[in-house]
Amino acid sequence: MMARAADYSSVERLRDGRTIEVRALRPDDQDDMLAAVGRTSVTSLRRRFFAPKRGFSDKEVSFFMNIDFINHVALIAEIDEDGRPVIVGGGRYIVTQPGQAELAFVVIDTYQGNGIATVLTRHLITIARDAGLKELIADVLLENAAMLRVFSTFGFRARSGGDPQVRHLALQLA
C-alpha cells in the first residue's frame, strides 16, 4: 500500500484542457521544486507558509524533499512547458498525531485557477483514506478565498481555532 503512494502517478485534464501529471515527489525533483518556488509570488508563498518567504534553508529543503510516504506524503503537479515537464504545484500531508494529518498546498501563480489544487486535494484524500487516516486538517488564511473554496468543495468544515485571520478546517475520512 505505502509503495503505491511512493510510486503514485495519475494524468489529469485541467479546466483549460491541458493535461498534468500528478505524481509522488521524488528526491531528484529538488532543483525543479526550488525553481517552482522561484516562480511563485511573495503573496502565494505567504499564503502557504503564513510568513514572508523567498528562500529555504538547507534544513527546510531537506524536510520538504525527504518524504517517507507514511507520515509525510507529497505530490507534485507537472505540466508540459515547451516540451519539458515543469512542476507547477504541490500538495502534501504530514501526520500530526495518530489518525490525523495536516494538508498544505502551493500552486505557481500563473497556473492558479485551473483546478490544480482541487486535483491535488482529491489525490491526497484518496491516499490518506488508503493509509487509514481518520481526519485531515488544514489552516488557511481568510484572505485565501480560492483555497477555502477548494476545501469547502471536499466537505472540510471550520473548527475552532485561535487566530482570527486563519480558518481552521477539518475533514472526517471515516
Solvent accessible surface area in square Angstrom, and as a share of the most:
residue,aa,sasa,rsa
1,M,105,0.47
2,M,57,0.25
3,A,70,0.54
4,R,107,0.39
5,A,2,0.01
6,A,41,0.32
7,D,112,0.58
8,Y,22,0.08
9,S,67,0.43
10,S,29,0.19
11,V,109,0.62
12,E,30,0.13
13,R,163,0.60
14,L,9,0.05
15,R,171,0.62
16,D,75,0.39
17,G,33,0.31
18,R,99,0.36
19,T,61,0.36
20,I,3,0.01
21,E,54,0.24
22,V,0,0.00
23,R,10,0.04
24,A,4,0.03
25,L,4,0.02
26,R,113,0.41
27,P,112,0.71
28,D,113,0.59
29,D,5,0.02
30,Q,69,0.31
31,D,111,0.57
32,D,46,0.24
33,M,32,0.14
34,L,73,0.36
35,A,58,0.45
36,A,10,0.08
37,V,21,0.12
38,G,52,0.50
39,R,99,0.36
40,T,6,0.03
41,S,42,0.27
42,V,79,0.45
43,T,59,0.34
44,S,8,0.05
45,L,1,0.00
46,R,75,0.27
47,R,76,0.28
48,R,46,0.17
49,F,49,0.20
50,F,83,0.35
51,A,46,0.35
52,P,109,0.69
53,K,39,0.16
54,R,127,0.46
55,G,45,0.43
56,F,40,0.17
57,S,59,0.38
58,D,127,0.66
59,K,169,0.72
60,E,58,0.26
61,V,19,0.11
62,S,50,0.32
63,F,100,0.42
64,F,34,0.14
65,M,14,0.06
66,N,105,0.54
67,I,27,0.14
68,D,75,0.39
69,F,17,0.07
70,I,95,0.48
71,N,78,0.40
72,H,14,0.06
73,V,0,0.00
74,A,1,0.01
75,L,1,0.01
76,I,1,0.01
77,A,0,0.00
78,E,17,0.08
79,I,4,0.02
80,D,94,0.48
81,E,44,0.20
82,D,155,0.80
83,G,66,0.64
84,R,134,0.49
85,P,80,0.50
86,V,16,0.09
87,I,3,0.02
88,V,0,0.00
89,G,5,0.04
90,G,11,0.10
91,G,4,0.03
92,R,18,0.06
93,Y,0,0.00
94,I,52,0.27
95,V,35,0.20
96,T,71,0.41
97,Q,101,0.45
98,P,133,0.84
99,G,23,0.22
100,Q,23,0.10
101,A,0,0.00
102,E,60,0.27
103,L,5,0.02
104,A,26,0.20
105,F,17,0.07
106,V,38,0.22
107,V,14,0.08
108,I,4,0.02
109,D,51,0.27
110,T,109,0.63
111,Y,15,0.06
112,Q,82,0.36
113,G,66,0.64
114,N,22,0.11
115,G,10,0.10
116,I,2,0.01
117,A,15,0.11
118,T,33,0.19
119,V,11,0.06
120,L,0,0.00
121,T,0,0.00
122,R,99,0.36
123,H,13,0.06
124,L,0,0.00
125,I,9,0.04
126,T,57,0.33
127,I,1,0.01
128,A,0,0.00
129,R,127,0.46
130,D,68,0.35
131,A,31,0.24
132,G,41,0.40
133,L,19,0.09
134,K,118,0.50
135,E,33,0.15
136,L,0,0.00
137,I,16,0.08
138,A,1,0.01
139,D,49,0.25
140,V,5,0.03
141,L,20,0.10
142,L,66,0.33
143,E,83,0.37
144,N,21,0.11
145,A,52,0.40
146,A,58,0.45
147,M,27,0.12
148,L,33,0.16
149,R,153,0.56
150,V,20,0.12
151,F,4,0.02
152,S,67,0.43
153,T,102,0.59
154,F,50,0.21
155,G,24,0.24
156,F,7,0.03
157,R,163,0.60
158,A,68,0.53
159,R,99,0.36
160,S,110,0.71
161,G,47,0.45
162,G,75,0.72
163,D,68,0.35
164,P,107,0.67
165,Q,114,0.51
166,V,15,0.09
167,R,96,0.35
168,H,30,0.14
169,L,11,0.06
170,A,11,0.08
171,L,18,0.09
172,Q,115,0.51
173,L,13,0.06
174,A,118,0.92
